[in-house]
Amino acid sequence: MGRPEIEFTSYKNFPKVDIPNSTKGRTQRIISGEPGKGDFMRIAEFEAGVDTSAVFFLSP
């Protein structure tokens, strides 16, 4: 299944969730993806003051 074509929509229309196994204060909004493949399109967000110097792993 291909990714849906989405144009001219606010990123705020997608739910904001914590990024698993990541630094506190980092969230993401998954726009599209294929479960099981690890292939996805997202908006990553950082709260003010988030420490990003630590190593982290991303997953949908």
HELIX and SHEET records of a PDB file:
HELIX    1   1 TYR A   11  ASN A   13  5                                   3    
SHEET    1   A 3 VAL A  17  ASP A  18  0                                        
SHEET    2   A 3 ARG A  26  GLU A  34 -1                                        
SHEET    3   A 3 ASP A  39  PHE A  46 -1                                        
END                                                                             
